[in-house]
């Protein structure tokens, strides 16, 4: 399952780089099903939500990534971006 999740993540990364955010979102979601404790997958899916303007969904994924990897600064950064998107300015600081 871990190898399959990694392959899905790589596919998602390629789609994200091509600005196919919806396609990447599907790949990251499938990878999360196989590897639900991987903070990077939630962070990557959050990036898809941010790029498509789905800020509420981005907050949820960023918060999950932050919970799974509390010391990972990228998760904190994504959470701040998502909170800015939904107008939670004080929480983003």
N, C-alpha and C positions, 0 to 999 in steps of 0.2 A: 504493500500500500504506500509506503514511503517513496519508493521509486516512481510509482505512478503519479503521486502527488507532485513530485519534483518535475516530472515531464509535463504535467498540466501547468505548473507554475511557469516553466520555460515557454510554453505555448502562449500563456497569458502575457508574459513579458514581451514576446514578439508582437502580439496583437496590440498591446498598449503602445509600444513604440511606433506602430503604424497608425496610431490614433483611433483604433477600433476598440473603444472603451467598453461597449456592450459585449463584444466577443471576448475581451479579456476578463470582464466581470464573470461571465459564464465559466471560463476556465478556472479562475481563482475560487469560485464557489464550489466547483467540483473537487478541487484540490483540498479545500477546507473540510469537505465531507470525509475525505480520506485521512486528513491530518489536522484535526480540529484544535490542536495546541500549538500550531505554528504561527507565531505573531506576525511573521513577514507576509504570510498569505492574507491576513486581515488588513495589514498595512497596504498591501498592493491593491486589494479590493477597495479599500478606502480611497486610494488615489483615483481609481476608476469613477467612484461616486463623486469625488471632488471635481474631476474633469468634466463630468456630465451635469454638474449642478445639483446633484442629489445629496444635499448637505446633511439632512437628518440621518440618512443611511450611513453617510461618512462618519458622523459622530459615533454611531453604534460600533462600527468596525474599528475606528481609532481607539475607542475606549476598551474594546476587547484586546487589541494589540497591546495597549498600555498595561492592561491587567496581566497579560501573559508575560510581558517583558518590561517590568517597571523601570529598569535602568536604561532601556534603549531610547536614546534621544529622538530617533526618527519617529517612534510611536507618539512621543509627546508633541513633536512638531506637527504631525498629521492631525492629532487631536486639537491642537490650537487652530490649525487651518479650518477644520470642520466646524469648530465652535464659532469662529469668525463668520463662516458661511451662514450659520443660523442666527446670527446676531447676538450671540452670547459673548460680548466683548470682554466683560470682566473675567469670565471663566477662561478665556483664551490667553490671558496674560500670564 
